[in-house]
Amino acid sequence: MKLFRKIRPEETPDTLTHLYLNPENSSWANLGYWKDTTDYPTACKALARLLGERADLKRGLKVLDLGFGCGDQFFVWREEFFLDFADLIGVNGSSVQVGFAKNLFESRSDILPGLICSPVEAAIVSFPHRFFDRILCLDSASFFSDRKEFCRQVFRVLKPGGRFVSAELVLKNSRLGILDSRLRDLVCTLSSIPKITESHPIPFPNF
């Protein structure tokens, strides 16, 4: 398999190239929360922690993570929010990343979360109505091709009073200089993130 290949904006990157950004025993793939740190894994962990706080994660909740990468955030949610792996399901369209994640969990835990290798749009329609307490997207929503339909399905499988929390990169509408614009495009290309993030009004509550 080629390390680098051109993908469609809505296609999950089927590579492990993000490992080059990580030290040994780390496989983060999000863009991080860079407050009080210049270290990539620390920033990624901070973003996962922030997502968990906003979602009010806790033991006993049934949780769905859409586009989970290699699953490093699952360990953060277990250790800091006491989330049981048995109550956690992750969906990822990359067979390479799901295989890596399975090996990671088998080496570090007796209980594995449910890891599903499937395009998110195909997997979410298969879940029962009002099944999850929390649905999370850690820097992955940009790969969903139809945002409105995606949100409809999310709220279909979310229990009443549940929470859908997404951390994602949103580009400013303000014009950038030539250098900043090219730097932004380079980051988007290397990270397989669509250069243009369109904003559509969604008829659902903002948690």
Residue pairs with C-beta under 8 A, 6 or more apart in sequence:
1 14
1 15
1 96
3 15
3 17
4 15
4 17
5 15
7 13
7 14
7 192
9 142
9 143
9 145
9 194
10 143
10 144
10 145
11 93
11 143
12 67
12 92
12 93
12 94
12 97
12 119
12 120
12 143
13 94
13 192
14 93
14 94
14 95
14 96
14 97
15 94
15 96
16 27
16 70
16 96
16 97
16 100
18 27
18 28
18 29
18 69
19 27
21 28
21 40
22 28
22 40
22 41
23 41
26 41
26 72
27 69
27 70
27 71
27 72
27 100
27 104
28 40
28 41
28 44
28 45
28 69
28 70
28 72
29 44
29 69
29 70
29 97
29 139
30 44
30 47
30 48
30 69
30 73
30 138
30 139
30 167
31 44
31 47
31 139
31 169
31 191
32 40
32 42
32 43
32 44
32 46
32 47
33 43
33 46
33 47
33 50
33 167
34 43
34 46
35 46
37 43
37 46
44 72
45 72
45 73
45 76
47 138
47 139
47 167
48 72
48 73
48 76
48 77
48 138
49 76
49 80
50 167
51 73
51 136
51 138
51 165
51 167
52 76
52 77
52 80
52 81
52 83
54 163
54 165
54 207
55 63
55 134
55 136
55 163
55 165
56 134
56 163
57 63
57 77
57 81
57 83
57 134
58 81
58 82
58 83
59 81
59 82
59 83
59 84
60 84
60 87
61 83
61 87
61 133
61 134
62 87
62 89
62 131
62 132
62 133
62 134
62 159
63 77
63 83
63 87
63 88
63 89
63 132
63 133
63 134
63 135
63 136
64 89
64 90
64 91
64 127
64 132
64 134
64 135
64 136
64 157
65 73
65 74
65 88
65 89
65 90
65 91
65 136
65 137
65 138
66 90
66 91
66 120
66 124
66 135
66 136
66 137
66 140
66 141
66 144
67 91
67 92
67 93
67 120
67 137
67 138
67 140
67 141
67 143
68 74
68 90
68 91
68 92
68 101
68 115
68 138
68 140
69 92
69 97
69 101
69 138
69 140
70 97
70 100
70 101
70 104
71 90
71 101
71 104
71 105
71 113
71 115
73 138
74 83
74 85
74 88
74 90
74 105
74 113
75 108
77 83
77 88
78 84
78 85
84 111
85 105
85 109
85 111
85 112
85 113
86 111
86 113
88 113
88 114
89 113
89 114
89 115
89 116
89 132
90 101
90 113
90 114
90 115
90 116
91 116
91 118
91 120
91 123
91 124
92 98
92 101
92 115
92 116
92 117
93 117
93 118
93 119
93 120
93 143
94 117
95 117
98 115
98 116
98 117
101 115
102 112
102 115
105 112
105 113
105 115
106 112
116 123
120 140
120 143
120 144
120 150
121 144
121 145
121 146
121 149
121 150
121 153
124 150
124 153
124 154
124 157
125 153
127 157
128 157
129 156
129 157
130 156
130 157
130 158
130 159
130 160
131 157
131 159
132 157
132 158
132 159
132 162
133 158
133 159
133 162
133 163
134 162
134 163
134 164
134 165
135 154
135 157
135 158
135 162
135 163
135 164
135 165
136 164
136 165
136 166
137 165
137 166
137 167
137 168
138 167
139 167
139 168
139 169
140 168
141 147
141 150
141 166
141 168
142 168
142 169
142 193
142 194
142 197
143 192
144 150
147 200
147 202
148 200
148 202
151 164
151 202
151 204
154 164
155 164
155 204
158 164
163 207
164 204
164 207
165 207
168 197
169 193
169 197
170 197
170 199
171 184
171 195
171 196
171 197
176 184
184 195
185 195
187 193
188 194
188 195
189 195
